[in-house]
């Protein structure tokens, strides 16, 4: 599945003290269509600034 999604990066944290951080929330049936099912583990890599790669991992890879 190569359909693009546009999501907003939200801000969370202590707004009064200006100690905030970016937050990205992913949810939807499109994740299951991409092979990301509930209750699995994923890895998130950042090969360069502004790029995230999310990959589903198997139980064998979790234990290693």
Secondary structure, DSSP 8 states (H G I E B T S, - for coil): ---------EEEEETTTTEEEEE----SHHHHHTT--TT-EEEEEEEETTEEEEEEE-HHHHH-
